[in-house]
């Protein structure tokens, strides 16, 4: 299939073309950026919903229910599940996936899993790019699931219009969640398995925590975060940006943008996904959030920040590729690598030489 | 403390200077690369031992035992524990850490934890840089612990001379381990809690698997992996490098280097770390591995590859910093970002313009 055929296939809404385009983007295969570029004008129609929470919180079942509800309302749904796939626990999520993929017999539903293999920094960009393909294909809702390890939960705000944090009574107390910065990223909190002991207590803790919460989630999106090798979290990143002008501090604009709209108060929705309880309330909360953000201009601002961030990541990726290509600063690079290998130079001195060559235009 | 004082402190082996230098490096604070550059000539004395395995395998207790054994042999030990610190399970490892840090009352032992916050791509570089500081400080052994999420286990071969994979009977069957690529990275396999049911079976499975294993771990180190945003695993990376010349394929040399030394056969060591059983056998296996690698020239080759990889990562980091700095391609960048924001350009078109400007030397 040529890129042209692939684009034709996407525009004629052929599922095979969608699957192929997503694989291309996921693997960074030849021509993937040309596809994304061609689709760029078709973006923005879908609502992107990010769902995160600890393993075992029932996210997949909840997404099944959500998908059913959207289908009943005549909406099409793309689901993108990002698995951290630990070498030690890799197979654990497979059952969920297979179960979920039964829904995909419905042509109005498309389900895709991606193995993140723990590389969450670059994964956020790839996840956003795959969501773009789904958006351009024409899904009304895109649901992005990340399973709880480290940065991935905080990264989800970089790809979603609305972020849902799913907890269960067993997943521990609200204090842990607050400390982890999840209260700041949640637009909607779900207490799933809310028929179990401890769920009332968890809801109360979350509501108390929300009462003392100020501002809203969007101000926590750093202007330029994902492509940073140091891989700081948004909050550490902000601290760093405001810090002593260290290595990571240059060249980030836009962090000053602060929301002036009335802050959204995240509701706490109780669900029992296994029984379908609470799904309507969740759908309604998601609609309310999207409507509020749209009305206040926050949606546009958030999407604008996301686009700027994406651009920076794509630029970084392209510059890195260029650096090591035949068009890049080869003579300086090769000499520097040789000097490091021979013990005449440190990696840091080598990097300085390369940057000096770039500044002189000596590429 | 000025960088000069800090270097003086490190060279006089003052623990406060060590702690400060590590913080500087971990946070990427102003001057961290100058410190690393100054220390570059002092590296290579320490043996670096990487220890990985699933949560609950008893890695920390095993490291305590290993540390005791090294201390009894008159060797100093630096321990670097890299925690993935999930927002959901963040506190779980604290108990181990506090217990381990009791050993640090001994001035011949230095224990440090780093929160990776899941960003494993850049984390491997930072982990290597912190290990460098410990190496320059003069520790005889540096033990690096990573706890099992995704890429981190596979990344550990990028920082360690010897990689130990710790399993327990409960952690599931050997097939899972083989599928996850852990057999390829393990120089020594440990079955901890080997007094529990199922441990004989696990050992047998591992030994059978080792029998069919070919080659050795080092050929799995990709030449340029860590700084790649796409965050592929070593094996996927290799597949990609050999692929159709896609986005990630340019500019990586050295992947062709293949070991010619007789392959090391990883032993399976049974331990009961809680009781101290098997520690001597483990120490002996580690010594044998290091000796074999040193004798065959593999150690030097491995360290050489590691240095080349580090250089590439440091160059990428510096080039990225430069791109967004005042010395970088500002006019082109600003115009491109503006055009994307105004809807006149896609992120991919913007990136192409920046790269074109670099190639023309129009920085």
HADDOCK unambig.tbl for C-alpha pairs under 7 A between the chains (distance, minus, plus):
assign (segid A and resid 28 and name CA) (segid B and resid 246 and name CA) 6.47 0.50 0.50
assign (segid A and resid 28 and name CA) (segid B and resid 247 and name CA) 5.73 0.50 0.50
assign (segid A and resid 28 and name CA) (segid B and resid 248 and name CA) 6.96 0.50 0.50
assign (segid A and resid 29 and name CA) (segid B and resid 246 and name CA) 4.68 0.50 0.50
assign (segid A and resid 29 and name CA) (segid B and resid 247 and name CA) 6.24 0.50 0.50
assign (segid A and resid 30 and name CA) (segid B and resid 244 and name CA) 6.65 0.50 0.50
assign (segid A and resid 30 and name CA) (segid B and resid 245 and name CA) 6.43 0.50 0.50
assign (segid A and resid 30 and name CA) (segid B and resid 246 and name CA) 3.87 0.50 0.50
assign (segid A and resid 30 and name CA) (segid B and resid 247 and name CA) 6.08 0.50 0.50
assign (segid A and resid 33 and name CA) (segid B and resid 348 and name CA) 6.53 0.50 0.50
assign (segid A and resid 37 and name CA) (segid B and resid 346 and name CA) 6.01 0.50 0.50
assign (segid A and resid 37 and name CA) (segid B and resid 348 and name CA) 5.80 0.50 0.50
assign (segid A and resid 40 and name CA) (segid B and resid 346 and name CA) 6.14 0.50 0.50
assign (segid A and resid 54 and name CA) (segid B and resid 88 and name CA) 5.93 0.50 0.50
assign (segid A and resid 84 and name CA) (segid B and resid 150 and name CA) 6.04 0.50 0.50
assign (segid A and resid 85 and name CA) (segid B and resid 150 and name CA) 5.69 0.50 0.50
assign (segid A and resid 86 and name CA) (segid B and resid 148 and name CA) 6.69 0.50 0.50
assign (segid A and resid 86 and name CA) (segid B and resid 149 and name CA) 4.73 0.50 0.50
assign (segid A and resid 86 and name CA) (segid B and resid 150 and name CA) 3.86 0.50 0.50
assign (segid A and resid 87 and name CA) (segid B and resid 150 and name CA) 5.78 0.50 0.50
assign (segid A and resid 87 and name CA) (segid B and resid 177 and name CA) 6.88 0.50 0.50
assign (segid A and resid 87 and name CA) (segid B and resid 180 and name CA) 4.61 0.50 0.50
assign (segid A and resid 88 and name CA) (segid B and resid 54 and name CA) 5.95 0.50 0.50
assign (segid A and resid 88 and name CA) (segid B and resid 148 and name CA) 6.70 0.50 0.50
assign (segid A and resid 88 and name CA) (segid B and resid 177 and name CA) 6.69 0.50 0.50
assign (segid A and resid 117 and name CA) (segid B and resid 150 and name CA) 4.71 0.50 0.50
assign (segid A and resid 117 and name CA) (segid B and resid 151 and name CA) 5.41 0.50 0.50
assign (segid A and resid 118 and name CA) (segid B and resid 120 and name CA) 6.68 0.50 0.50
assign (segid A and resid 118 and name CA) (segid B and resid 149 and name CA) 6.39 0.50 0.50
assign (segid A and resid 118 and name CA) (segid B and resid 150 and name CA) 4.23 0.50 0.50
assign (segid A and resid 118 and name CA) (segid B and resid 151 and name CA) 5.00 0.50 0.50
assign (segid A and resid 119 and name CA) (segid B and resid 119 and name CA) 6.50 0.50 0.50
assign (segid A and resid 119 and name CA) (segid B and resid 120 and name CA) 5.74 0.50 0.50
assign (segid A and resid 119 and name CA) (segid B and resid 121 and name CA) 5.71 0.50 0.50
assign (segid A and resid 119 and name CA) (segid B and resid 151 and name CA) 6.42 0.50 0.50
assign (segid A and resid 119 and name CA) (segid B and resid 231 and name CA) 5.15 0.50 0.50
assign (segid A and resid 120 and name CA) (segid B and resid 118 and name CA) 6.79 0.50 0.50
assign (segid A and resid 120 and name CA) (segid B and resid 119 and name CA) 5.76 0.50 0.50
assign (segid A and resid 121 and name CA) (segid B and resid 119 and name CA) 5.83 0.50 0.50
assign (segid A and resid 121 and name CA) (segid B and resid 121 and name CA) 6.82 0.50 0.50
assign (segid A and resid 121 and name CA) (segid B and resid 229 and name CA) 6.97 0.50 0.50
assign (segid A and resid 122 and name CA) (segid B and resid 229 and name CA) 4.45 0.50 0.50
assign (segid A and resid 122 and name CA) (segid B and resid 230 and name CA) 5.11 0.50 0.50
assign (segid A and resid 122 and name CA) (segid B and resid 231 and name CA) 6.07 0.50 0.50
assign (segid A and resid 123 and name CA) (segid B and resid 230 and name CA) 6.65 0.50 0.50
assign (segid A and resid 148 and name CA) (segid B and resid 86 and name CA) 6.77 0.50 0.50
assign (segid A and resid 148 and name CA) (segid B and resid 88 and name CA) 6.76 0.50 0.50
assign (segid A and resid 149 and name CA) (segid B and resid 86 and name CA) 4.74 0.50 0.50
assign (segid A and resid 149 and name CA) (segid B and resid 118 and name CA) 6.30 0.50 0.50
assign (segid A and resid 150 and name CA) (segid B and resid 84 and name CA) 6.13 0.50 0.50
assign (segid A and resid 150 and name CA) (segid B and resid 85 and name CA) 5.81 0.50 0.50
assign (segid A and resid 150 and name CA) (segid B and resid 86 and name CA) 3.94 0.50 0.50
assign (segid A and resid 150 and name CA) (segid B and resid 87 and name CA) 5.80 0.50 0.50
assign (segid A and resid 150 and name CA) (segid B and resid 117 and name CA) 4.66 0.50 0.50
assign (segid A and resid 150 and name CA) (segid B and resid 118 and name CA) 4.16 0.50 0.50
assign (segid A and resid 151 and name CA) (segid B and resid 117 and name CA) 5.47 0.50 0.50
assign (segid A and resid 151 and name CA) (segid B and resid 118 and name CA) 5.02 0.50 0.50
assign (segid A and resid 151 and name CA) (segid B and resid 119 and name CA) 6.35 0.50 0.50
assign (segid A and resid 177 and name CA) (segid B and resid 87 and name CA) 6.83 0.50 0.50
assign (segid A and resid 177 and name CA) (segid B and resid 88 and name CA) 6.69 0.50 0.50
assign (segid A and resid 180 and name CA) (segid B and resid 87 and name CA) 4.63 0.50 0.50
assign (segid A and resid 229 and name CA) (segid B and resid 122 and name CA) 4.59 0.50 0.50
assign (segid A and resid 229 and name CA) (segid B and resid 317 and name CA) 6.84 0.50 0.50
assign (segid A and resid 230 and name CA) (segid B and resid 122 and name CA) 5.21 0.50 0.50
assign (segid A and resid 230 and name CA) (segid B and resid 123 and name CA) 6.83 0.50 0.50
assign (segid A and resid 231 and name CA) (segid B and resid 119 and name CA) 5.22 0.50 0.50
assign (segid A and resid 231 and name CA) (segid B and resid 122 and name CA) 5.96 0.50 0.50
assign (segid A and resid 244 and name CA) (segid B and resid 30 and name CA) 6.84 0.50 0.50
assign (segid A and resid 245 and name CA) (segid B and resid 30 and name CA) 6.55 0.50 0.50
assign (segid A and resid 246 and name CA) (segid B and resid 28 and name CA) 6.68 0.50 0.50
assign (segid A and resid 246 and name CA) (segid B and resid 29 and name CA) 4.77 0.50 0.50
assign (segid A and resid 246 and name CA) (segid B and resid 30 and name CA) 3.87 0.50 0.50
assign (segid A and resid 247 and name CA) (segid B and resid 28 and name CA) 5.91 0.50 0.50
assign (segid A and resid 247 and name CA) (segid B and resid 29 and name CA) 6.21 0.50 0.50
assign (segid A and resid 247 and name CA) (segid B and resid 30 and name CA) 5.84 0.50 0.50
assign (segid A and resid 248 and name CA) (segid B and resid 28 and name CA) 6.96 0.50 0.50
assign (segid A and resid 250 and name CA) (segid B and resid 321 and name CA) 6.68 0.50 0.50
assign (segid A and resid 250 and name CA) (segid B and resid 324 and name CA) 6.46 0.50 0.50
assign (segid A and resid 250 and name CA) (segid B and resid 325 and name CA) 5.68 0.50 0.50
assign (segid A and resid 251 and name CA) (segid B and resid 324 and name CA) 4.35 0.50 0.50
assign (segid A and resid 251 and name CA) (segid B and resid 325 and name CA) 5.17 0.50 0.50
assign (segid A and resid 310 and name CA) (segid B and resid 347 and name CA) 6.89 0.50 0.50
assign (segid A and resid 311 and name CA) (segid B and resid 347 and name CA) 4.47 0.50 0.50
assign (segid A and resid 314 and name CA) (segid B and resid 347 and name CA) 6.43 0.50 0.50
assign (segid A and resid 314 and name CA) (segid B and resid 348 and name CA) 6.54 0.50 0.50
assign (segid A and resid 314 and name CA) (segid B and resid 351 and name CA) 6.22 0.50 0.50
assign (segid A and resid 315 and name CA) (segid B and resid 351 and name CA) 4.40 0.50 0.50
assign (segid A and resid 316 and name CA) (segid B and resid 320 and name CA) 6.28 0.50 0.50
assign (segid A and resid 317 and name CA) (segid B and resid 229 and name CA) 6.96 0.50 0.50
assign (segid A and resid 318 and name CA) (segid B and resid 351 and name CA) 6.11 0.50 0.50
assign (segid A and resid 318 and name CA) (segid B and resid 355 and name CA) 6.90 0.50 0.50
assign (segid A and resid 319 and name CA) (segid B and resid 355 and name CA) 6.10 0.50 0.50
assign (segid A and resid 320 and name CA) (segid B and resid 316 and name CA) 6.27 0.50 0.50
assign (segid A and resid 321 and name CA) (segid B and resid 250 and name CA) 6.64 0.50 0.50
assign (segid A and resid 322 and name CA) (segid B and resid 355 and name CA) 6.88 0.50 0.50
assign (segid A and resid 324 and name CA) (segid B and resid 250 and name CA) 6.42 0.50 0.50
assign (segid A and resid 324 and name CA) (segid B and resid 251 and name CA) 4.34 0.50 0.50
assign (segid A and resid 325 and name CA) (segid B and resid 250 and name CA) 5.69 0.50 0.50
assign (segid A and resid 325 and name CA) (segid B and resid 251 and name CA) 5.16 0.50 0.50
assign (segid A and resid 327 and name CA) (segid B and resid 359 and name CA) 6.27 0.50 0.50
assign (segid A and resid 328 and name CA) (segid B and resid 359 and name CA) 6.81 0.50 0.50
assign (segid A and resid 337 and name CA) (segid B and resid 308 and name CA) 6.99 0.50 0.50
assign (segid A and resid 346 and name CA) (segid B and resid 37 and name CA) 5.99 0.50 0.50
assign (segid A and resid 346 and name CA) (segid B and resid 40 and name CA) 6.13 0.50 0.50
assign (segid A and resid 347 and name CA) (segid B and resid 310 and name CA) 6.89 0.50 0.50
assign (segid A and resid 347 and name CA) (segid B and resid 311 and name CA) 4.47 0.50 0.50
assign (segid A and resid 347 and name CA) (segid B and resid 314 and name CA) 6.43 0.50 0.50
assign (segid A and resid 348 and name CA) (segid B and resid 33 and name CA) 6.53 0.50 0.50
assign (segid A and resid 348 and name CA) (segid B and resid 37 and name CA) 5.77 0.50 0.50
assign (segid A and resid 348 and name CA) (segid B and resid 314 and name CA) 6.54 0.50 0.50
assign (segid A and resid 351 and name CA) (segid B and resid 314 and name CA) 6.22 0.50 0.50
assign (segid A and resid 351 and name CA) (segid B and resid 315 and name CA) 4.40 0.50 0.50
assign (segid A and resid 351 and name CA) (segid B and resid 318 and name CA) 6.10 0.50 0.50
assign (segid A and resid 355 and name CA) (segid B and resid 318 and name CA) 6.89 0.50 0.50
assign (segid A and resid 355 and name CA) (segid B and resid 319 and name CA) 6.09 0.50 0.50
assign (segid A and resid 355 and name CA) (segid B and resid 322 and name CA) 6.87 0.50 0.50
assign (segid A and resid 359 and name CA) (segid B and resid 327 and name CA) 6.30 0.50 0.50
assign (segid A and resid 359 and name CA) (segid B and resid 328 and name CA) 6.82 0.50 0.50
assign (segid A and resid 359 and name CA) (segid B and resid 363 and name CA) 6.39 0.50 0.50
assign (segid A and resid 361 and name CA) (segid B and resid 361 and name CA) 4.01 0.50 0.50
assign (segid A and resid 361 and name CA) (segid B and resid 362 and name CA) 6.21 0.50 0.50
assign (segid A and resid 361 and name CA) (segid B and resid 363 and name CA) 5.94 0.50 0.50
assign (segid A and resid 362 and name CA) (segid B and resid 361 and name CA) 6.23 0.50 0.50
assign (segid A and resid 363 and name CA) (segid B and resid 359 and name CA) 6.36 0.50 0.50
assign (segid A and resid 363 and name CA) (segid B and resid 361 and name CA) 5.94 0.50 0.50
